[in-house]
Amino acid sequence: MSAQRLVSADVHAQVLDADGVSEALATASAALVVTQVEVGLWEAGPGADTDVEADEVFLVLTGAGTITFDDGSAIDLHPGVLVRLHEGDRTTWEISERLRKLYLA
């Protein structure tokens, strides 16, 4: 029964597959869909890229960078930062140290 509940024994060591979403950031991910909620790991960088976001909440596990929004506001990313993105947010990701996040979308 617990094997059905264990998503990852160590999220820091979880091997992620290249997802091809951003060649500039060499993004990779692993995901699990739980009753209409996608839970996954994502990593990218270093580098910079732009994106149009989906509804998402994420927790930065490792790495560093900044997300800048079209309105000029920005969030510094580092381990422990919890962020809420809204569908349609236009963002620029500047990742200085390969970033890994746990997300719910």
N, C-alpha and C positions, 0 to 999 in steps of 0.2 A: 504494500500500500504506500509506504513512504517513497518508493522509487517513482511512483506516479506523481508525487508532489515535488520532488527535487527537480528544480529547473537547471541549476548549475551548482556543482560542489565548490567551485571557486571562480567567481565572476572575473577576478583579476587574471586568471590563467585561461579563461574560456577562449578557444580559437574561434575567430569570426571569419565569415566568408566575405570576400570582396563583393560588394553589391552594385558597383558600377554607377551609383548615383552621382558621384562627383569624382571625375578623373583627377582634378586639381588637388583634391584632398585625399585621394586614395581611400575612400570610405569603405567600411566593412561593417557587417551586422549579423546578428542572430536574433530570432524573434520567436515568440510563442503567443498565440491568440487565445485569450481566455474570455469566453462569453462576450464577444464583441469588443473586447479591449485587447489591444496588442501590447505585449510586454516584451521588451528586448534590450539587447546590448548593441551599442553603435560606437564606432571609433573612427577617427579621421585625423588627418594632418601629419605634420605641420603644413601650413599653407593658408590660402584665402580663397573664398568662393561665396557666391550669392545663392539665396534660396527663397522659395515661397513656402511657408510652413503649413503643416497640418496641426490640428488640435493635439497638444502633447504636454506632458509634464515629464521633466527629466532631472536626474540627480547626477552631477559630475562625480565620477569615481577617481579618475586620474587625469593628469594633463593640465594645460592652461591655455587661455585664449580670451577672446572677446566676441560677443555678438552685438552688432550695431543694427538698430532698427531704422526704417525709413524716416521716422520722425526725429532722428538724431540721438535718441536715447541709446544707452549701451549697458551691457551687463558683463562684468569681468567673470570669467569662468576659472574655477579651481576646485579641487576636491571638496565636496560637502555643499556646493552651491546647488540649490533646488530651483528650477526655472519652469515657468508656465508659458507656453507659446500658444497663440491663437491662430486658427485657420486663416490663411491669407496674409499673415504677417510677412513682410518682405524684410529679409535679413542679410547681413554680410557677416560671415564667420571668418575671423582671423585667429588661427590656431598656431600658437608659438611652440607648444609642446604637445605631442600626440595625445589627443583627448579621447577618453572612454566615458560613456554615459550609460546609465540605466534609464530606459524610457517607458512610459505608458502612453499609448495613443489610441 
